[in-house]
Amino acid sequence: MDLDEGTYGNSIKKESWRTVLTLAYQSLGVVYGDLSISPLYVYKSAFAEDIEHSETNEEIFGVLSFVFWTLTLVPLLKYVFIVLRADDNGEGGTFALYSLLCRHARVGLLPNGQIADEELSAYKKTDGICHDHCSRSGEAGVGGRFTAAARLKMLMEKHRVLRQLLLVLALIGTCMVIGDGVLTPSLSVFSAVSGLELSMSKEHHKYLEVPIACLILICLFAVQHYGTHRVGFLFAPIVITWLLCISMIGIYNIFYWNPHVYHALSPYYMYKFLKKTQRQGWMSLGGILLCIIGSEAMFADLGHFSQLSIKIAFTSVVYPALILAYMGQAAYLSQHHILESDYRIGFYVSVPEKLRWPVLAIAILAAVVGSQAVITATFSIIKQCSALGCFPKVKIVHTSSNIRGQIYIPDINWILMLLCLAVTIGFRDTKHLGNASGLAIITVMLVTTCLMSLVIILCWCRGIFIAICFFVFFGAIEALYFTSALIKFREGAWVPIVFSFIFMIIMYVWHYGTLEKYEFDLQNKVSINWLLSLGPSLGIVRVRGIGLIHSELVSGIPAIFSHFVTNLPAFHQVLVFLCIKSVPVPHVRPQERFLVGRIGPREYRIYRCVVRYGYHDIPKDDIEFEQDLVCSIAAFIQSNGSAEPNRPSDESAKENEKVTMVNTGIYLHEKVEENGAYMESGDLPGPSKPQEIQSPVIVVKKKVSFVLPKSPKMDSTVREELRDLMEAREAGVAFITGNSYMRAKSGSSFVKKLAIALYDFLRRNSRGPSYAMSVPHATNLEVGMVYLV
């Protein structure tokens, strides 16, 4: 699937049943690897609280009943039938819900938003009519179906504290997902390797489990840079083999050991379990909740597949296989109350002895697949956070040119590996790893429940009663598991809290520092009148070439420009104030990416260009980016050719902030260089009228130079301006970025000074704006400034 064509792939994915079934098959290896290996450790973790397994089997049947209803209510009912419908243009996950709320209620905290962003096709939802009715109802102030939603919307837009709380809630869920990316690989791999206990003596296996698990983890993280697509074709067969294996073993155990185990599916056995075990039974719920580990992946990985394909895979393959596996384990354990092994309730005891070695090998492969999915999801969510200004800029490597979303972040990869090894060596047992992972999982689900309740009101415009019912029903279930997991704070549950706290500080400080820096730029931007007073030459020598001045501002002239002019004796003949920003949508169509405007009179040759990316978009390399930029400016020049022939300077200054989207690529002939020869393209259509809701469409894969079209109707001033642009492009492009140092003002509070110092440390040790544009070091010029905030 091509990146540009596949960005909006849900329409493509729904073409035929063959496509849907293919995606369902592929989702088994990507989405369900983590969920499918949960039978390895659920029973062991549930019975780790000194619950004795009696002859009446009330404990075993009670755990089975809890597992069955938890799998039915949370992954099946909540995620498959409800949450999957809350997609953000086909994307899912915590930040997708937050992005959805930001657009419907305008509660986002991105500083450089524009009204023009709301004209993006991805900004609007299919329920836009409902949302419009909701807004009109709120504006009318009369009672009606949408009054509660409108009031809630206005309340959140009015109070900044509520917007901050919503951001913190989204960050908590995000941080727990990152923590799960550390804990789940350790738990999965260690649980799979623990099958060695039944094949050798205790003295030997306890010295082999940890080293083997660590070796597998090191190999797993070491091959991440190759990308999922290199070995992805093996994922689905491995998971299918594993699901087939555990379901067949489950059926065998049911018929051989206890055919009446299905009675335990009655919810009455949950009541009997809690009544008999009391506090120990309640604490064991922290182990039972591990049966839904990986459920969030169904929603988080929605962008790679489709709703229907994920639903088909879960309901027809994953769900029945897991139920059979848990029932088979319960049937076996119901006839084996005393086991010699210290790991009395483990998965491998229910596997026939002749099959244990093959099952062990398949389990290790399945654990690696499940861990791979979690690691990839961690990379993806960190990219989202970075795009939306909540995480420092990091190096992002796109491992596939055809499949979007497959990325590799080297720095994060090695940090995750070190943390995985640390918790594996530190805990050395599934009990503590399960406690830690359980708390991370249930916290993410609680955050999803809270955000979904708001989505039901604000985005779906359903009644507040429906939202309350959703929140109370699923929130009560998850709160019960949350309290059980939280009470094990000293037994491993402290790990995700510490991880989340550290990442939370980093993310919130980065977001706070980004806002403070933008406010400083906004307050210290240069007056347009100052620019006009310099004259066409700006008072200095104009040298050949294009100068791209990077700025976060979408309007006004940044202070870095005056600082540059003051200290350097020359400037480029064409200046472009470039703002590369993210918008709260997953993808921006190529034809809607560029906003172009003019600063000052035409003879100044100064432009503004706002380049918009979604939080899942892949920035182009420097060559393609330059070509797109030049084409967008050229389109703007010709489409606005006769708009202001003799406009006074003061009138020009008033409208210099206006940026428009135009259809590019149709005003210049292209000369495409291929194999050392030039081939000139044919005549292209004439210019279209400038529009506020159109933008450049540039898909250029080869090195291109431009020549003016031989049109007698072209205005002489337009032709001259285009000629200057082409000459400047041929002379080269220089990127001018700011290398700022942030300091807190004297008299600031200690907390603010600490936050600014931490932000400045993170900023100086992370990727700069030149990386986001793939700028070669030879063409990048940094201008130093001190920011006092």
Secondary structure, DSSP 4 states (H G I P E B T S, - for coil): --HHHHTTTHHHHTS-HHHHHHHHHHHHHHTSHHHHTGGGTHHHHHTTS-----TT-HHHHHHHHHHHHHHIIIIIIIIIHTGGG--BTTB-SHHHHHHHHHHHH-----TT--GGGGGSGGGS-TTHHHHHHHHHHHHHT--STTHHHHHHHHHHHH-HHHHHHHHHHHHHHHHHHHHHHHHHHHHHHHHHHGGGGGTS-HHHHHHHHHHHHHHHHHHHHHTGGG-HHHHGGGHHHHHHHHHHHHHHHHHHHHHHH-GGGGGGGSTHHHHHHHHHHTHHHHHHHHHHGGGGTTTHHHHHTGGGS-HHHHHHHIIIIIHHHHHHHHHHHHHHHTT----SSSSTT-SGGGS-GGGHHHHHHHHHHHHHHHHHHHHHHHHHHHHHHHHTTSS-----EE--SSSTT-EE-HHHHHHHHHHHHHHHHHH-SHHHHHHHHHHHHHHHHHHHHHHHHHHHHHTS---HHHHHHHHHHHHHHHHHHHHHHHTTGGGTTHHHHHHHHHHHHHHHHHHHHHHHHHHHHHHTPBPHHHHHHH-TTTTSEEEEEEEEEE-S-SSSB-HHHHHHHHH-SEEEEEEEEEEEEEESSS---GGGSEEEEE-S-GGG-EEEEEEEEETT-----HHHHHHHHHHHHHHHHHHTTTT-TT--HHHHHHTTT-EEB---SSSSEEEEEETTEEEE------PPPPBTT--------S-EEEE----TTS-HHHHHHHHHHHHHHHH-EEEEEEEEEEEPPTT--HHHHHHHHHHHHHHHTS--HHHHTT--GGGEEEEEEEEE-
